[in-house]
Amino acid sequence: MLEKIISIDNELSKRFISLDPGGYFIIYLEREDKLICAEHFTNVINEQGLAADPETGEIIACEGGVERIFKTMYRGRTAKELCVKIFEEIKPCPVTMLDHAAYLGREFIRAEIALINRTEYIQD
């Protein structure tokens, strides 16, 4: 059963997703403090549907590329705590698309499980 679940998830990770004009998040763990961290970066979506730096217009590469500074740092002890902070307490919400919100919820849960189990967490 676990192999089937992993196979389904791996296949779904290859699908096309539209980028959120509200920005993107880099998620990681601060193990010493037992926290899940999410750095929020702003972007604009250009005519080609690519994420670009709102100040320079330069395309934001998925890997490597230009070093950017996050706009806001969110930290929480649990996935739920992070979701409440981002989706309920911040106005306006930095996430503008429902599929992005669902993705973040899944990633925060994965990060929480990795934190609890002391396993590696790599953002999908």
GROMACS elastic network, one bead per residue, 0.5 to 0.9 nm:
[ bonds ]
;  ai    aj funct       b0    kb
    1     4     6  0.51764   500
    1     5     6  0.63627   500
    1     6     6  0.87528   500
    2     5     6  0.51010   500
    2     6     6  0.61843   500
    2     7     6  0.85381   500
    3     6     6  0.51160   500
    3     7     6  0.60716   500
    3     8     6  0.86530   500
    4     7     6  0.50022   500
    4     8     6  0.61831   500
    4     9     6  0.86318   500
    5     8     6  0.51693   500
    5     9     6  0.62028   500
    5    10     6  0.85721   500
    6     9     6  0.51331   500
    6    10     6  0.60282   500
    6    11     6  0.85675   500
    7    10     6  0.51449   500
    7    11     6  0.61959   500
    7    12     6  0.86434   500
    8    11     6  0.52404   500
    8    12     6  0.62011   500
    8    13     6  0.86567   500
    9    12     6  0.51194   500
    9    13     6  0.61203   500
    9    14     6  0.89972   500
   10    13     6  0.51738   500
   10    14     6  0.69883   500
   11    14     6  0.55942   500
   11    15     6  0.74894   500
   12    15     6  0.55618   500
   13    16     6  0.84605   500
   13   124     6  0.74224   500
   17    99     6  0.85880   500
   17   100     6  0.89818   500
   18    49     6  0.77299   500
   18    99     6  0.88126   500
   18   100     6  0.88023   500
   19    22     6  0.86660   500
   19    23     6  0.79636   500
   19    24     6  0.81742   500
   19    45     6  0.72637   500
   19    49     6  0.74820   500
   19    50     6  0.75079   500
   19    51     6  0.69846   500
   19    97     6  0.86464   500
   19   100     6  0.81323   500
   20    23     6  0.56574   500
   20    24     6  0.69703   500
   20    43     6  0.83818   500
   20    44     6  0.84302   500
   20    45     6  0.78236   500
   20    51     6  0.85407   500
   20    95     6  0.71107   500
   20    96     6  0.63502   500
   20    97     6  0.60790   500
   20    99     6  0.89633   500
   20   100     6  0.68231   500
   21    24     6  0.83779   500
   21    42     6  0.79036   500
   21    43     6  0.62660   500
   21    44     6  0.53959   500
   21    45     6  0.57777   500
   21    51     6  0.78928   500
   21    95     6  0.82576   500
   21    96     6  0.70069   500
   21    97     6  0.83536   500
   22    41     6  0.85877   500
   22    42     6  0.63190   500
   22    43     6  0.67532   500
   22    44     6  0.75929   500
   22    93     6  0.84901   500
   22    94     6  0.54645   500
   22    95     6  0.54224   500
   22    96     6  0.55559   500
   22    97     6  0.81295   500
   23    40     6  0.67975   500
   23    41     6  0.54455   500
   23    44     6  0.73980   500
   23    51     6  0.84450   500
   23    94     6  0.70769   500
   23    95     6  0.71021   500
   23    96     6  0.85104   500
   24    39     6  0.82281   500
   24    40     6  0.57869   500
   24    41     6  0.53824   500
   24    42     6  0.65927   500
   24    43     6  0.75043   500
   24    94     6  0.88627   500
   24    95     6  0.82086   500
   24   100     6  0.87362   500
   25    38     6  0.58710   500
   25    39     6  0.52862   500
   25    41     6  0.61460   500
   25    42     6  0.88995   500
   25    70     6  0.86941   500
   25   104     6  0.82945   500
   26    37     6  0.80699   500
   26    38     6  0.55224   500
   26    39     6  0.51523   500
   26    40     6  0.67501   500
   26    41     6  0.80486   500
   26    70     6  0.89536   500
   26   123     6  0.77208   500
   27    36     6  0.73029   500
   27    37     6  0.55927   500
   27    39     6  0.65002   500
   27    40     6  0.89524   500
   27   107     6  0.79159   500
   27   108     6  0.79001   500
   27   111     6  0.80075   500
   27   122     6  0.83697   500
   27   123     6  0.63987   500
   28    35     6  0.87100   500
   28    36     6  0.61483   500
   28    37     6  0.53403   500
   28    38     6  0.66155   500
   28    39     6  0.86304   500
   28   111     6  0.73103   500
   28   121     6  0.71472   500
   28   122     6  0.75946   500
   28   123     6  0.74735   500
   29    32     6  0.88708   500
   29    33     6  0.88571   500
   29    34     6  0.74697   500
   29    35     6  0.58860   500
   29    37     6  0.57781   500
   29    38     6  0.87146   500
   29   111     6  0.70656   500
   29   112     6  0.86174   500
   29   114     6  0.86305   500
   29   115     6  0.71051   500
   29   121     6  0.74944   500
   30    33     6  0.57060   500
   30    34     6  0.58992   500
   30    35     6  0.51379   500
   30    36     6  0.63401   500
   30    37     6  0.69276   500
   30   115     6  0.87643   500
   31    35     6  0.63455   500
   31    36     6  0.82423   500
   31   115     6  0.69200   500
   31   118     6  0.83843   500
   32    35     6  0.79295   500
   33    77     6  0.88305   500
   34    76     6  0.86742   500
   34    77     6  0.64708   500
   34   115     6  0.69539   500
   34   116     6  0.86539   500
   35    75     6  0.62323   500
   35    76     6  0.55022   500
   35    78     6  0.75029   500
   35   112     6  0.84618   500
   35   115     6  0.78562   500
   36    74     6  0.82744   500
   36    75     6  0.56489   500
   36    76     6  0.53561   500
   36    77     6  0.60968   500
   36    78     6  0.69305   500
   36    79     6  0.75532   500
   36    82     6  0.78580   500
   36   108     6  0.74398   500
   36   111     6  0.66294   500
   36   112     6  0.68705   500
   36   115     6  0.78396   500
   37    73     6  0.70908   500
   37    74     6  0.57201   500
   37    76     6  0.66622   500
   37    77     6  0.89343   500
   37    82     6  0.83876   500
   38    72     6  0.83880   500
   38    73     6  0.59027   500
   38    74     6  0.50901   500
   38    75     6  0.63952   500
   38    76     6  0.87548   500
   38    82     6  0.83542   500
   38   108     6  0.88476   500
   39    70     6  0.57770   500
   39    71     6  0.73884   500
   39    72     6  0.59494   500
   39    74     6  0.62515   500
   39    75     6  0.86820   500
   40    70     6  0.54843   500
   40    71     6  0.56605   500
   40    72     6  0.51960   500
   40    73     6  0.62281   500
   40    74     6  0.77551   500
   40    94     6  0.81058   500
   41    68     6  0.79108   500
   41    69     6  0.72069   500
   41    71     6  0.53400   500
   41    72     6  0.72356   500
   42    52     6  0.89570   500
   42    53     6  0.74275   500
   42    54     6  0.70574   500
   42    70     6  0.75443   500
   42    71     6  0.66615   500
   42    94     6  0.86797   500
   43    51     6  0.59588   500
   43    52     6  0.55215   500
   43    53     6  0.51769   500
   43    54     6  0.52200   500
   43    55     6  0.86887   500
   43    57     6  0.89465   500
   43    60     6  0.83331   500
   44    50     6  0.81374   500
   44    51     6  0.56720   500
   44    52     6  0.52650   500
   44    53     6  0.64120   500
   44    54     6  0.54209   500
   44    57     6  0.80031   500
   45    48     6  0.78161   500
   45    49     6  0.55089   500
   45    50     6  0.53479   500
   45    52     6  0.60008   500
   45    53     6  0.88202   500
   45    54     6  0.87730   500
   46    49     6  0.52989   500
   46    50     6  0.54545   500
   46    51     6  0.64452   500
   46    52     6  0.65320   500
   46    57     6  0.81968   500
   46    59     6  0.85690   500
   47    50     6  0.74100   500
   48    51     6  0.89376   500
   50    59     6  0.67581   500
   50    60     6  0.77926   500
   51    54     6  0.89143   500
   51    57     6  0.88530   500
   51    58     6  0.84858   500
   51    59     6  0.59101   500
   51    60     6  0.56556   500
   51    61     6  0.81845   500
   52    55     6  0.85977   500
   52    56     6  0.78280   500
   52    57     6  0.52116   500
   52    58     6  0.52096   500
   52    60     6  0.51823   500
   52    61     6  0.87138   500
   53    56     6  0.54903   500
   53    58     6  0.53474   500
   53    59     6  0.64160   500
   53    60     6  0.63879   500
   53    68     6  0.87583   500
   54    57     6  0.56792   500
   54    58     6  0.81045   500
   55    58     6  0.82828   500
   56    59     6  0.88273   500
   57    60     6  0.88628   500
   60    63     6  0.87305   500
   60    65     6  0.72976   500
   60    66     6  0.72979   500
   61    64     6  0.65715   500
   61    65     6  0.57215   500
   61    66     6  0.76514   500
   62    65     6  0.79243   500
   64    67     6  0.80162   500
   70    73     6  0.71121   500
   74    82     6  0.69905   500
   74    85     6  0.76512   500
   74    86     6  0.76185   500
   75    78     6  0.89380   500
   75    81     6  0.84578   500
   75    82     6  0.64841   500
   75    85     6  0.87005   500
   76    79     6  0.70044   500
   76    80     6  0.81866   500
   76    81     6  0.54771   500
   76    83     6  0.87243   500
   76    85     6  0.83178   500
   77    80     6  0.84446   500
   77    81     6  0.65510   500
   77    82     6  0.76039   500
   77   112     6  0.79516   500
   78    81     6  0.52022   500
   78    82     6  0.64777   500
   78    83     6  0.87351   500
   78   108     6  0.77632   500
   78   109     6  0.78822   500
   78   111     6  0.87264   500
   78   112     6  0.59613   500
   79    82     6  0.52384   500
   79    83     6  0.61990   500
   79    84     6  0.86947   500
   79   105     6  0.70603   500
   79   106     6  0.87253   500
   79   107     6  0.84218   500
   79   109     6  0.53224   500
   79   110     6  0.85136   500
   79   111     6  0.76708   500
   79   112     6  0.60476   500
   80    83     6  0.50425   500
   80    84     6  0.61437   500
   80    85     6  0.86155   500
   80   105     6  0.82082   500
   80   108     6  0.80502   500
   80   109     6  0.81915   500
   81    84     6  0.52214   500
   81    85     6  0.62933   500
   81    86     6  0.87684   500
   82    85     6  0.51304   500
   82    86     6  0.61740   500
   82    87     6  0.83766   500
   82   105     6  0.88503   500
   82   108     6  0.76376   500
   83    86     6  0.52327   500
   83    87     6  0.56236   500
   83    88     6  0.74369   500
   83   101     6  0.88190   500
   83   104     6  0.82466   500
   83   105     6  0.68814   500
   83   108     6  0.81079   500
   84    87     6  0.54725   500
   84    88     6  0.50232   500
   84    89     6  0.64021   500
   84    90     6  0.88009   500
   85    88     6  0.58514   500
   85    90     6  0.64794   500
   86    89     6  0.61756   500
   86    90     6  0.56434   500
   86    91     6  0.87876   500
   86    93     6  0.65931   500
   86    94     6  0.72255   500
   86    95     6  0.80451   500
   87    90     6  0.64021   500
   87    91     6  0.83362   500
   87    92     6  0.89039   500
   87    93     6  0.57943   500
   87    94     6  0.78629   500
   87    95     6  0.75429   500
   87   101     6  0.82146   500
   88    91     6  0.77013   500
   88    93     6  0.75217   500
   89    92     6  0.88343   500
   89    93     6  0.80075   500
   90    93     6  0.52756   500
   90    94     6  0.74616   500
   91    94     6  0.78181   500
   92    95     6  0.86277   500
   93    96     6  0.69930   500
   95    98     6  0.78811   500
   95   100     6  0.68866   500
   95   101     6  0.64463   500
   96   100     6  0.76653   500
   96   101     6  0.79994   500
   97   100     6  0.53013   500
   97   101     6  0.64357   500
   97   102     6  0.88702   500
   98   102     6  0.62057   500
   98   103     6  0.85747   500
   99   102     6  0.50507   500
   99   103     6  0.61269   500
   99   104     6  0.86341   500
  100   103     6  0.50000   500
  100   104     6  0.61725   500
  100   105     6  0.86277   500
  101   104     6  0.51452   500
  101   105     6  0.62465   500
  101   106     6  0.87563   500
  102   105     6  0.51280   500
  102   106     6  0.63426   500
  102   107     6  0.87011   500
  103   106     6  0.51903   500
  103   107     6  0.62075   500
  103   108     6  0.86251   500
  104   107     6  0.50013   500
  104   108     6  0.59854   500
  104   109     6  0.85368   500
  105   108     6  0.51745   500
  105   109     6  0.62930   500
  105   110     6  0.87029   500
  106   109     6  0.52373   500
  106   110     6  0.62841   500
  106   111     6  0.86873   500
  107   111     6  0.60841   500
  107   112     6  0.85293   500
  107   123     6  0.67732   500
  107   124     6  0.73889   500
  108   112     6  0.60798   500
  108   113     6  0.86154   500
  109   112     6  0.50015   500
  109   113     6  0.61808   500
  109   114     6  0.85879   500
  110   113     6  0.51844   500
  110   114     6  0.62381   500
  110   115     6  0.86269   500
  110   121     6  0.74110   500
  110   122     6  0.89606   500
  110   123     6  0.85321   500
  111   114     6  0.50679   500
  111   115     6  0.61101   500
  111   116     6  0.86600   500
  111   120     6  0.87126   500
  111   121     6  0.59080   500
  111   122     6  0.81588   500
  111   123     6  0.81083   500
  112   116     6  0.61776   500
  112   117     6  0.85333   500
  113   116     6  0.51227   500
  113   117     6  0.59758   500
  113   118     6  0.81501   500
  113   119     6  0.80885   500
  113   121     6  0.87644   500
  114   117     6  0.51253   500
  114   118     6  0.55059   500
  114   120     6  0.60501   500
  114   121     6  0.57262   500
  115   118     6  0.51181   500
  115   119     6  0.66634   500
  115   120     6  0.81559   500
  115   121     6  0.79559   500
  116   119     6  0.79108   500
  117   120     6  0.88824   500
